[in-house]
Amino acid sequence: MKVAICDDDPALAEHVNDLLVQYDSTLFETFTYYGSKKLIQQIDTEKFDCYILDIEMDTINGVELATLIRKKGILAPIVFLTSYKEYMEAVFQVQTFDYLLKPLDKNRFFQVLDRLKLYLDKVEDTFIFSINKNKFKLKMSDIVYFEKDKRQVIIHSLNEKYRVYISTNQLLEQLNNDFVQIHASFIINCSYIKELGSNFLLLHYAQESIELSISRRFKNKSLENIVMSMRGKL
C-alpha cells in the first residue's frame, strides 16, 4: 500500500512512519514529504493508495492540498492530522477518511489503519492472470492498457509489461467500467486519458504519452463508454 505522508514537522512525519512500521512492517510503502510543494509536483506521476496530511503547514495547508488532490480526480482516502478541532467542518468537505488530533494516540491511529485496510481491500479491483503456471495479480488502477498481439495480450502497467495468453472475451469479463475497447488491438484504462480526439487518444503515464488509434468499428460505442467512465470520476 503506497502512502504519502505530508507534514512540515520532520519529527512528526517520522513518528507517523514509525507507527506504520509498527502496525505492519510489510504492508506500507511510505513516501515522506516535508511540505506540500514537493507532493504537488509529483501528484500526477505518483499514484498513492492513501494520503496522511498535516493541516497546519506553511504556504499550502493540508485542506488546500486535499482540495487540489480531489480536483485532480484522485479519490484515495485522506487522513488529516491536526492540533485543532475547529478544522473538522472544513476537512469533511473534501471527502475525508478520518481526522486525528495531535499528539497521535497509537491505539486510535491503529484503529484508523484497520478501517483503512478493510476499505482498500473492498474497493481495490484486481486483474488476475497466469504466466507459465505462475499466478499474478495486478491492481486495475495500475494497468494503463492492453494490447492484442496475435494470440497473446501485452499488459502495459505502470511499472512493467506482461505477455499472457488470453482471449479478448476472457479479458473483458474481468475488467471494470474504467476499461474501454477502442480497437481490435487495444483496451484502455480511461483514468490515463490525457487527450481524446475523434479517431485517436493520448494516454499519459510514467512521464510519457502514447497515442492509440480508435478504429471505425469501435468508434461510436467506445466514445460513449469513455464519456460515461469519465463522468463517474467528475
GROMACS elastic network, one bead per residue, 0.5 to 0.9 nm:
[ bonds ]
;  ai    aj funct       b0    kb
    1    27     6  0.60213   500
    1    29     6  0.58218   500
    1    30     6  0.82142   500
    1    48     6  0.77655   500
    1    49     6  0.59644   500
    1    50     6  0.78387   500
    1   117     6  0.89024   500
    2    27     6  0.87871   500
    2    28     6  0.59853   500
    2    30     6  0.59081   500
    2    31     6  0.75576   500
    2    47     6  0.77115   500
    2    48     6  0.50198   500
    2    49     6  0.52168   500
    2    50     6  0.66934   500
    2    51     6  0.87853   500
    3    28     6  0.66604   500
    3    29     6  0.61071   500
    3    31     6  0.61819   500
    3    32     6  0.84681   500
    3    48     6  0.57176   500
    3    49     6  0.59755   500
    3    51     6  0.57647   500
    3    52     6  0.73173   500
    4    29     6  0.86725   500
    4    30     6  0.59782   500
    4    32     6  0.60236   500
    4    33     6  0.74027   500
    4    39     6  0.82178   500
    4    48     6  0.65052   500
    4    49     6  0.82368   500
    4    50     6  0.64526   500
    4    52     6  0.61137   500
    4    53     6  0.80358   500
    5    13     6  0.66090   500
    5    16     6  0.77831   500
    5    17     6  0.78119   500
    5    30     6  0.70743   500
    5    31     6  0.60928   500
    5    33     6  0.60122   500
    5    34     6  0.83281   500
    5    50     6  0.87982   500
    5    51     6  0.61935   500
    5    53     6  0.60903   500
    5    54     6  0.83045   500
    6     9     6  0.89227   500
    6    13     6  0.70245   500
    6    31     6  0.84629   500
    6    32     6  0.60297   500
    6    34     6  0.58435   500
    6    35     6  0.59897   500
    6    36     6  0.66477   500
    6    39     6  0.75827   500
    6    51     6  0.77894   500
    6    52     6  0.63131   500
    6    54     6  0.62256   500
    6    62     6  0.82446   500
    7    10     6  0.68320   500
    7    12     6  0.71958   500
    7    13     6  0.56355   500
    7    32     6  0.79948   500
    7    33     6  0.64350   500
    7    34     6  0.51220   500
    7    35     6  0.57312   500
    7    36     6  0.78795   500
    7    52     6  0.84452   500
    7    53     6  0.63248   500
    7    54     6  0.50901   500
    7    55     6  0.81404   500
    7    56     6  0.83139   500
    7    57     6  0.69353   500
    7    62     6  0.85888   500
    7    81     6  0.87879   500
    8    11     6  0.89092   500
    8    12     6  0.84125   500
    8    13     6  0.76845   500
    8    33     6  0.75498   500
    8    36     6  0.81346   500
    8    54     6  0.78084   500
    8    56     6  0.84286   500
    8    57     6  0.60335   500
    8    58     6  0.77416   500
    9    12     6  0.55155   500
    9    13     6  0.62597   500
    9    14     6  0.87592   500
    9    34     6  0.67312   500
    9    35     6  0.85014   500
    9    54     6  0.88814   500
    9    57     6  0.85676   500
   10    13     6  0.50046   500
   10    14     6  0.60912   500
   10    15     6  0.84920   500
   10    32     6  0.89989   500
   10    33     6  0.87449   500
   10    34     6  0.63615   500
   11    14     6  0.52583   500
   11    15     6  0.61787   500
   11    16     6  0.87944   500
   12    16     6  0.62404   500
   12    17     6  0.85969   500
   12   103     6  0.89033   500
   13    16     6  0.52335   500
   13    17     6  0.63461   500
   13    18     6  0.87354   500
   13    32     6  0.70177   500
   13    33     6  0.81128   500
   13    34     6  0.76524   500
   13    54     6  0.88943   500
   14    18     6  0.60808   500
   14    19     6  0.86037   500
   14    32     6  0.81625   500
   15    18     6  0.50108   500
   15    19     6  0.62378   500
   15    20     6  0.87034   500
   15   104     6  0.89276   500
   16    19     6  0.51364   500
   16    20     6  0.63397   500
   16    21     6  0.87887   500
   16    52     6  0.87507   500
   16   104     6  0.83944   500
   17    20     6  0.51590   500
   17    21     6  0.64162   500
   17    22     6  0.87421   500
   17    30     6  0.71129   500
   17    31     6  0.89983   500
   17    32     6  0.81557   500
   18    21     6  0.51014   500
   18    22     6  0.62027   500
   18    23     6  0.86507   500
   19    23     6  0.60975   500
   19    24     6  0.86834   500
   19   106     6  0.73017   500
   19   109     6  0.82586   500
   19   110     6  0.82649   500
   20    23     6  0.50711   500
   20    24     6  0.63498   500
   20    25     6  0.71327   500
   20    27     6  0.84076   500
   20    28     6  0.69364   500
   20    30     6  0.85905   500
   20   110     6  0.84597   500
   20   113     6  0.84992   500
   21    24     6  0.52446   500
   21    26     6  0.75611   500
   21    27     6  0.81495   500
   21    28     6  0.74277   500
   22    25     6  0.62017   500
   23    27     6  0.85037   500
   23   110     6  0.68075   500
   23   113     6  0.81520   500
   24    27     6  0.54773   500
   24    28     6  0.72926   500
   25    28     6  0.69556   500
   26    29     6  0.80026   500
   32    39     6  0.88353   500
   33    36     6  0.70930   500
   33    37     6  0.85955   500
   33    38     6  0.66535   500
   33    39     6  0.63472   500
   34    37     6  0.87533   500
   34    38     6  0.80250   500
   34    39     6  0.88351   500
   35    38     6  0.66502   500
   35    39     6  0.73875   500
   35    57     6  0.69291   500
   35    58     6  0.77126   500
   35    59     6  0.86980   500
   35    60     6  0.81618   500
   35    61     6  0.87791   500
   36    39     6  0.53670   500
   36    40     6  0.61359   500
   36    41     6  0.87696   500
   36    57     6  0.77725   500
   36    58     6  0.84863   500
   36    59     6  0.80457   500
   36    60     6  0.61512   500
   36    61     6  0.73842   500
   36    62     6  0.77273   500
   36    65     6  0.67775   500
   37    40     6  0.51806   500
   37    41     6  0.63733   500
   37    42     6  0.89789   500
   37    59     6  0.86354   500
   37    60     6  0.77187   500
   38    41     6  0.50937   500
   38    42     6  0.65706   500
   38    43     6  0.87209   500
   39    42     6  0.52183   500
   39    43     6  0.59594   500
   39    65     6  0.89866   500
   40    43     6  0.50700   500
   40    44     6  0.80865   500
   40    65     6  0.78128   500
   40    68     6  0.84084   500
   40    69     6  0.84238   500
   41    44     6  0.75136   500
   41    45     6  0.84363   500
   42    45     6  0.53097   500
   42    46     6  0.57771   500
   42    47     6  0.89195   500
   43    46     6  0.56757   500
   43    47     6  0.72719   500
   43    48     6  0.87595   500
   43    69     6  0.76458   500
   43    72     6  0.85916   500
   44    47     6  0.74387   500
   44    72     6  0.83311   500
   44   205     6  0.84749   500
   44   206     6  0.89213   500
   44   207     6  0.86403   500
   45   205     6  0.69659   500
   45   206     6  0.59884   500
   45   207     6  0.65985   500
   46   206     6  0.83520   500
   47    74     6  0.87537   500
   47    76     6  0.89912   500
   47   141     6  0.88988   500
   47   142     6  0.85243   500
   48    51     6  0.70247   500
   48    76     6  0.70138   500
   49    75     6  0.89762   500
   49    76     6  0.55146   500
   49    77     6  0.71175   500
   49   120     6  0.78970   500
   50    76     6  0.53210   500
   50    77     6  0.50060   500
   50    78     6  0.59551   500
   50    79     6  0.77997   500
   50   116     6  0.85367   500
   51    66     6  0.87599   500
   51    76     6  0.71704   500
   51    77     6  0.63458   500
   51    79     6  0.61941   500
   51    80     6  0.83132   500
   52    77     6  0.86211   500
   52    78     6  0.59181   500
   52    80     6  0.58402   500
   52    81     6  0.72631   500
   53    61     6  0.88662   500
   53    62     6  0.56295   500
   53    63     6  0.83760   500
   53    65     6  0.83612   500
   53    66     6  0.80469   500
   53    78     6  0.72265   500
   53    79     6  0.62688   500
   53    81     6  0.60202   500
   53    82     6  0.87448   500
   54    57     6  0.66850   500
   54    61     6  0.76113   500
   54    62     6  0.54629   500
   54    63     6  0.86189   500
   54    79     6  0.86205   500
   54    80     6  0.57359   500
   54    82     6  0.59846   500
   55    61     6  0.53867   500
   55    63     6  0.60677   500
   55    64     6  0.86727   500
   55    65     6  0.88702   500
   55    80     6  0.65052   500
   55    81     6  0.61074   500
   55    82     6  0.55550   500
   55    83     6  0.85018   500
   55    87     6  0.83127   500
   55    91     6  0.89454   500
   56    60     6  0.88043   500
   56    61     6  0.56637   500
   56    62     6  0.65533   500
   56    63     6  0.88449   500
   56    81     6  0.84561   500
   56    82     6  0.66946   500
   56    83     6  0.81025   500
   57    60     6  0.63452   500
   57    62     6  0.65709   500
   58    61     6  0.61467   500
   60    63     6  0.82473   500
   60    64     6  0.60912   500
   60    65     6  0.64252   500
   61    64     6  0.54223   500
   61    65     6  0.61820   500
   61    66     6  0.86933   500
   62    66     6  0.60572   500
   62    67     6  0.85562   500
   62    80     6  0.74905   500
   62    81     6  0.86521   500
   62    91     6  0.88058   500
   63    66     6  0.50407   500
   63    67     6  0.61610   500
   63    68     6  0.86951   500
   63    80     6  0.84510   500
   63    87     6  0.87365   500
   63    90     6  0.72620   500
   63    91     6  0.61376   500
   63    94     6  0.77592   500
   64    67     6  0.50566   500
   64    68     6  0.63645   500
   64    69     6  0.87420   500
   65    68     6  0.51432   500
   65    69     6  0.63088   500
   65    70     6  0.88029   500
   66    70     6  0.62400   500
   66    71     6  0.85789   500
   66    78     6  0.75396   500
   66    91     6  0.84080   500
   66    94     6  0.66054   500
   66    95     6  0.89871   500
   66    96     6  0.87727   500
   67    70     6  0.51983   500
   67    71     6  0.61743   500
   67    72     6  0.87370   500
   67    93     6  0.87193   500
   67    94     6  0.60578   500
   68    71     6  0.50085   500
   68    72     6  0.63660   500
   68    73     6  0.89748   500
   69    72     6  0.52436   500
   69    73     6  0.69351   500
   69    74     6  0.57673   500
   69    75     6  0.80534   500
   69    76     6  0.89218   500
   70    73     6  0.51396   500
   70    74     6  0.52218   500
   70    75     6  0.64600   500
   70    76     6  0.87542   500
   70    94     6  0.69923   500
   70    95     6  0.83982   500
   71    74     6  0.73231   500
   71   234     6  0.85384   500
   72    75     6  0.88525   500
   73   233     6  0.61021   500
   73   234     6  0.65606   500
   74    77     6  0.89774   500
   74   233     6  0.84672   500
   75    78     6  0.85775   500
   75    95     6  0.83417   500
   75   233     6  0.85726   500
   77    95     6  0.78835   500
   77    96     6  0.67058   500
   77    97     6  0.53686   500
   77    98     6  0.84517   500
   77   116     6  0.78327   500
   77   120     6  0.87161   500
   78    94     6  0.86519   500
   78    95     6  0.76212   500
   78    96     6  0.53013   500
   78    97     6  0.53040   500
   78    98     6  0.69905   500
   78    99     6  0.87327   500
   79    96     6  0.63583   500
   79    97     6  0.55526   500
   79    99     6  0.57340   500
   79   100     6  0.74056   500
   79   112     6  0.86847   500
   80    91     6  0.76766   500
   80    96     6  0.75954   500
   80    97     6  0.82541   500
   80    98     6  0.64318   500
   80   100     6  0.60401   500
   80   101     6  0.83846   500
   81    98     6  0.89355   500
   81    99     6  0.61845   500
   81   101     6  0.58458   500
   81   102     6  0.65435   500
   81   103     6  0.89598   500
   81   104     6  0.81967   500
   82    85     6  0.75600   500
   82    87     6  0.80221   500
   82    99     6  0.76951   500
   82   100     6  0.64502   500
   82   101     6  0.51108   500
   82   102     6  0.56949   500
   82   103     6  0.85335   500
   83   100     6  0.84826   500
   83   101     6  0.54214   500
   83   102     6  0.50001   500
   83   103     6  0.74444   500
   84    87     6  0.64112   500
   84    88     6  0.83640   500
   84   101     6  0.70132   500
   84   102     6  0.82419   500
   85    88     6  0.57933   500
   85    89     6  0.89624   500
   85   101     6  0.74664   500
   86    89     6  0.71868   500
   86    90     6  0.83512   500
   87    90     6  0.54012   500
   87    91     6  0.62561   500
   87    92     6  0.88992   500
   88    91     6  0.54276   500
   88    92     6  0.65408   500
   88    99     6  0.74734   500
   89    92     6  0.56425   500
   89    93     6  0.69163   500
   90    93     6  0.55074   500
   90    94     6  0.75909   500
   91    94     6  0.57674   500
   91    95     6  0.74255   500
   91    96     6  0.60950   500
   91    98     6  0.89178   500
   91    99     6  0.79223   500
   92    95     6  0.53928   500
   92    96     6  0.50966   500
   92    97     6  0.82844   500
   92    98     6  0.85445   500
   92    99     6  0.88168   500
   93    96     6  0.73702   500
   96    99     6  0.74050   500
   97   112     6  0.87425   500
   97   116     6  0.80514   500
   98   112     6  0.72608   500
  100   103     6  0.86883   500
  100   104     6  0.69933   500
  100   105     6  0.84616   500
  100   108     6  0.81447   500
  100   109     6  0.75623   500
  100   112     6  0.89830   500
  101   104     6  0.62382   500
  101   105     6  0.81514   500
  102   105     6  0.76547   500
  104   107     6  0.88648   500
  104   108     6  0.78001   500
  104   109     6  0.69747   500
  105   108     6  0.53456   500
  105   109     6  0.60726   500
  105   110     6  0.86345   500
  106   109     6  0.50690   500
  106   110     6  0.61187   500
  106   111     6  0.86524   500
  107   110     6  0.51061   500
  107   111     6  0.62648   500
  107   112     6  0.87945   500
  108   111     6  0.51052   500
  108   112     6  0.64770   500
  108   113     6  0.88112   500
  109   112     6  0.51492   500
  109   113     6  0.63504   500
  109   114     6  0.87506   500
  110   114     6  0.61528   500
  110   115     6  0.87368   500
  111   114     6  0.50402   500
  111   115     6  0.64798   500
  111   116     6  0.86016   500
  112   115     6  0.52222   500
  112   116     6  0.60371   500
  112   117     6  0.86184   500
  113   117     6  0.59936   500
  113   118     6  0.84696   500
  114   117     6  0.53485   500
  114   118     6  0.63222   500
  114   119     6  0.86615   500
  115   118     6  0.51028   500
  115   119     6  0.60177   500
  115   120     6  0.85983   500
  116   119     6  0.50619   500
  116   120     6  0.61485   500
  116   121     6  0.85089   500
  117   120     6  0.52604   500
  117   121     6  0.60697   500
  117   122     6  0.86518   500
  118   121     6  0.51755   500
  118   122     6  0.63718   500
  118   123     6  0.88765   500
  119   122     6  0.52520   500
  119   123     6  0.63050   500
  119   124     6  0.85224   500
  120   123     6  0.51723   500
  120   124     6  0.56676   500
  121   124     6  0.57130   500
  121   125     6  0.83975   500
  122   125     6  0.79176   500
  124   139     6  0.68455   500
  124   140     6  0.75655   500
  124   141     6  0.80741   500
  125   138     6  0.86213   500
  125   139     6  0.60861   500
  125   140     6  0.56366   500
  125   141     6  0.77996   500
  125   175     6  0.86521   500
  125   176     6  0.79004   500
  126   137     6  0.62914   500
  126   138     6  0.54065   500
  126   140     6  0.51171   500
  126   141     6  0.82672   500
  126   174     6  0.85660   500
  126   175     6  0.86609   500
  127   136     6  0.82084   500
  127   137     6  0.56445   500
  127   138     6  0.51593   500
  127   139     6  0.62236   500
  127   140     6  0.59146   500
  127   143     6  0.87707   500
  127   174     6  0.66491   500
  127   175     6  0.73469   500
  128   135     6  0.71229   500
  128   136     6  0.57262   500
  128   138     6  0.65309   500
  128   139     6  0.89040   500
  128   174     6  0.81869   500
  129   134     6  0.83711   500
  129   135     6  0.58251   500
  129   136     6  0.53554   500
  129   137     6  0.65695   500
  129   138     6  0.85351   500
  129   164     6  0.74889   500
  129   166     6  0.85924   500
  130   133     6  0.56631   500
  130   134     6  0.52612   500
  130   136     6  0.58096   500
  130   137     6  0.87072   500
  130   164     6  0.70699   500
  130   165     6  0.83958   500
  131   134     6  0.52147   500
  131   135     6  0.65756   500
  131   136     6  0.75786   500
  131   162     6  0.85637   500
  131   163     6  0.77774   500
  131   164     6  0.61845   500
  131   165     6  0.80501   500
  132   135     6  0.84024   500
  138   141     6  0.83641   500
  138   142     6  0.69549   500
  138   143     6  0.74320   500
  138   157     6  0.84354   500
  139   142     6  0.53485   500
  139   143     6  0.69833   500
  140   143     6  0.53970   500
  140   144     6  0.85139   500
  140   175     6  0.78086   500
  140   176     6  0.81349   500
  140   178     6  0.86753   500
  140   189     6  0.85090   500
  141   144     6  0.76937   500
  141   157     6  0.89025   500
  141   178     6  0.86915   500
  141   189     6  0.79852   500
  141   191     6  0.79348   500
  142   156     6  0.88580   500
  142   157     6  0.55417   500
  142   158     6  0.55237   500
  142   159     6  0.81320   500
  143   146     6  0.79161   500
  143   155     6  0.71023   500
  143   156     6  0.61050   500
  143   158     6  0.63625   500
  143   188     6  0.85024   500
  143   189     6  0.68937   500
  144   155     6  0.79598   500
  144   156     6  0.56905   500
  144   157     6  0.53023   500
  144   158     6  0.66407   500
  144   187     6  0.89368   500
  144   188     6  0.62897   500
  144   189     6  0.52935   500
  144   190     6  0.83042   500
  144   191     6  0.80761   500
  144   192     6  0.65300   500
  144   203     6  0.78225   500
  144   204     6  0.87023   500
  144   205     6  0.76410   500
  145   154     6  0.84872   500
  145   155     6  0.64292   500
  145   156     6  0.54203   500
  145   157     6  0.71566   500
  145   179     6  0.81548   500
  145   186     6  0.69479   500
  145   187     6  0.56124   500
  145   189     6  0.56484   500
  145   190     6  0.89738   500
  145   192     6  0.88970   500
  145   203     6  0.87640   500
  146   153     6  0.65168   500
  146   154     6  0.57289   500
  146   156     6  0.60344   500
  146   157     6  0.87242   500
  146   185     6  0.78458   500
  146   186     6  0.56327   500
  146   187     6  0.50859   500
  146   188     6  0.63266   500
  146   189     6  0.85934   500
  147   152     6  0.85292   500
  147   153     6  0.55343   500
  147   155     6  0.65613   500
  147   156     6  0.76246   500
  147   184     6  0.88771   500
  147   185     6  0.53586   500
  147   187     6  0.67859   500
  147   188     6  0.86894   500
  148   151     6  0.74605   500
  148   152     6  0.61309   500
  148   154     6  0.63156   500
  148   155     6  0.89090   500
  148   167     6  0.89802   500
  148   168     6  0.80511   500
  148   184     6  0.74435   500
  148   186     6  0.63896   500
  148   187     6  0.85919   500
  149   152     6  0.51525   500
  149   153     6  0.56694   500
  149   154     6  0.70014   500
  149   185     6  0.71949   500
  150   153     6  0.77629   500
  151   164     6  0.86312   500
  151   165     6  0.62034   500
  151   166     6  0.72594   500
  151   167     6  0.74622   500
  152   163     6  0.63389   500
  152   164     6  0.54322   500
  152   166     6  0.63360   500
  152   167     6  0.79302   500
  153   162     6  0.80221   500
  153   163     6  0.56681   500
  153   164     6  0.53547   500
  153   165     6  0.62534   500
  153   166     6  0.65149   500
  153   167     6  0.80073   500
  153   168     6  0.83948   500
  153   185     6  0.87866   500
  154   161     6  0.65674   500
  154   162     6  0.55416   500
  154   164     6  0.65723   500
  155   160     6  0.81716   500
  155   161     6  0.54375   500
  155   162     6  0.50117   500
  155   163     6  0.63808   500
  155   164     6  0.77976   500
  156   159     6  0.81571   500
  156   160     6  0.65350   500
  156   162     6  0.69055   500
  157   160     6  0.53593   500
  157   161     6  0.59835   500
  157   162     6  0.81368   500
  158   161     6  0.84109   500
  158   205     6  0.69481   500
  158   206     6  0.66419   500
  159   206     6  0.82861   500
  166   169     6  0.83436   500
  166   170     6  0.64247   500
  166   171     6  0.66381   500
  167   170     6  0.52116   500
  167   171     6  0.61905   500
  167   172     6  0.87170   500
  168   172     6  0.61429   500
  168   173     6  0.86477   500
  168   184     6  0.87731   500
  169   172     6  0.51703   500
  169   173     6  0.62386   500
  170   173     6  0.52927   500
  170   174     6  0.69735   500
  171   174     6  0.56890   500
  171   175     6  0.67999   500
  172   175     6  0.52572   500
  172   176     6  0.82461   500
  172   179     6  0.84390   500
  172   180     6  0.89128   500
  172   181     6  0.86497   500
  172   187     6  0.86903   500
  173   176     6  0.83853   500
  175   178     6  0.77475   500
  175   179     6  0.64020   500
  175   180     6  0.89812   500
  176   179     6  0.61054   500
  176   180     6  0.89941   500
  177   180     6  0.72859   500
  177   189     6  0.88478   500
  177   190     6  0.88341   500
  177   225     6  0.82750   500
  177   228     6  0.87354   500
  177   229     6  0.63166   500
  178   188     6  0.81270   500
  178   189     6  0.55072   500
  178   190     6  0.54723   500
  178   191     6  0.68278   500
  178   225     6  0.89718   500
  178   226     6  0.80884   500
  178   229     6  0.57818   500
  178   230     6  0.81118   500
  179   187     6  0.64086   500
  179   188     6  0.53776   500
  179   190     6  0.60613   500
  179   191     6  0.85946   500
  179   225     6  0.87459   500
  179   226     6  0.82568   500
  179   229     6  0.81570   500
  180   186     6  0.85498   500
  180   187     6  0.54174   500
  180   188     6  0.54725   500
  180   189     6  0.66834   500
  180   190     6  0.71178   500
  180   222     6  0.62074   500
  180   223     6  0.87948   500
  180   225     6  0.65919   500
  180   226     6  0.66345   500
  180   229     6  0.86380   500
  181   184     6  0.74458   500
  181   185     6  0.83408   500
  181   186     6  0.59797   500
  181   188     6  0.63450   500
  181   214     6  0.87763   500
  181   218     6  0.72365   500
  181   221     6  0.88573   500
  181   222     6  0.62909   500
  181   225     6  0.89523   500
  182   185     6  0.80209   500
  182   186     6  0.58896   500
  182   187     6  0.60008   500
  182   188     6  0.72578   500
  182   200     6  0.88641   500
  182   212     6  0.85947   500
  182   213     6  0.74458   500
  182   215     6  0.63751   500
  182   216     6  0.89915   500
  182   217     6  0.85545   500
  182   218     6  0.54795   500
  182   219     6  0.66723   500
  182   221     6  0.84471   500
  182   222     6  0.54872   500
  182   223     6  0.81244   500
  183   187     6  0.70596   500
  183   212     6  0.87796   500
  183   213     6  0.70517   500
  183   214     6  0.56002   500
  183   215     6  0.50757   500
  183   216     6  0.82318   500
  183   217     6  0.74823   500
  183   218     6  0.60122   500
  183   219     6  0.81880   500
  183   222     6  0.87339   500
  184   187     6  0.81935   500
  184   215     6  0.77526   500
  184   217     6  0.85610   500
  184   218     6  0.81208   500
  186   212     6  0.78459   500
  186   213     6  0.84270   500
  186   214     6  0.85603   500
  188   191     6  0.87133   500
  188   192     6  0.81887   500
  188   193     6  0.85369   500
  188   203     6  0.84291   500
  189   192     6  0.60309   500
  189   193     6  0.75369   500
  189   203     6  0.86133   500
  190   193     6  0.53655   500
  190   203     6  0.83951   500
  190   226     6  0.64518   500
  190   229     6  0.68845   500
  190   230     6  0.68687   500
  191   194     6  0.86785   500
  191   203     6  0.87145   500
  191   229     6  0.85777   500
  191   230     6  0.75661   500
  191   233     6  0.85775   500
  192   202     6  0.82762   500
  192   203     6  0.51986   500
  192   204     6  0.55543   500
  192   205     6  0.66794   500
  193   196     6  0.70544   500
  193   201     6  0.69715   500
  193   202     6  0.58580   500
  193   204     6  0.63668   500
  194   201     6  0.75534   500
  194   202     6  0.53998   500
  194   203     6  0.54239   500
  194   204     6  0.57248   500
  194   209     6  0.81395   500
  195   200     6  0.85576   500
  195   201     6  0.55494   500
  195   203     6  0.72336   500
  195   204     6  0.87547   500
  196   199     6  0.82492   500
  196   200     6  0.64455   500
  196   202     6  0.64840   500
  196   203     6  0.89901   500
  196   223     6  0.89208   500
  197   200     6  0.50789   500
  197   201     6  0.56088   500
  197   202     6  0.84253   500
  197   214     6  0.87446   500
  198   201     6  0.81070   500
  198   214     6  0.77767   500
  198   219     6  0.80077   500
  198   223     6  0.83879   500
  199   212     6  0.87933   500
  199   213     6  0.60139   500
  199   215     6  0.67479   500
  199   216     6  0.76840   500
  199   219     6  0.71689   500
  200   211     6  0.67958   500
  200   212     6  0.56116   500
  200   215     6  0.82255   500
  201   210     6  0.82897   500
  201   211     6  0.57069   500
  201   212     6  0.55879   500
  201   213     6  0.66460   500
  201   214     6  0.72406   500
  202   209     6  0.62828   500
  202   210     6  0.55144   500
  202   212     6  0.64505   500
  203   208     6  0.83334   500
  203   209     6  0.54164   500
  203   210     6  0.53247   500
  203   211     6  0.64830   500
  203   212     6  0.78328   500
  204   207     6  0.69172   500
  204   208     6  0.56911   500
  204   210     6  0.66066   500
  205   208     6  0.55276   500
  205   209     6  0.63476   500
  205   210     6  0.85519   500
  206   209     6  0.82602   500
  214   217     6  0.84323   500
  214   218     6  0.68348   500
  214   219     6  0.59207   500
  214   222     6  0.80529   500
  214   223     6  0.88617   500
  215   218     6  0.55083   500
  215   219     6  0.57643   500
  216   219     6  0.50474   500
  216   220     6  0.79273   500
  217   220     6  0.79276   500
  217   221     6  0.86867   500
  218   221     6  0.57475   500
  218   222     6  0.56034   500
  218   223     6  0.82610   500
  219   222     6  0.53162   500
  219   223     6  0.60237   500
  219   224     6  0.85425   500
  220   223     6  0.54390   500
  220   224     6  0.62906   500
  220   225     6  0.87184   500
  221   224     6  0.51685   500
  221   225     6  0.61446   500
  221   226     6  0.85850   500
  222   225     6  0.50342   500
  222   226     6  0.59941   500
  222   227     6  0.85649   500
  223   226     6  0.50610   500
  223   227     6  0.62138   500
  223   228     6  0.86416   500
  224   227     6  0.52755   500
  224   228     6  0.63133   500
  224   229     6  0.87055   500
  225   228     6  0.50280   500
  225   229     6  0.60679   500
  225   230     6  0.85506   500
  226   229     6  0.50785   500
  226   230     6  0.60646   500
  226   231     6  0.84157   500
  227   230     6  0.51893   500
  227   231     6  0.59555   500
  227   232     6  0.87169   500
  228   231     6  0.51129   500
  228   232     6  0.65475   500
  229   232     6  0.54024   500
  229   233     6  0.70745   500
  230   233     6  0.52325   500
  230   234     6  0.67434   500
  231   234     6  0.53585   500
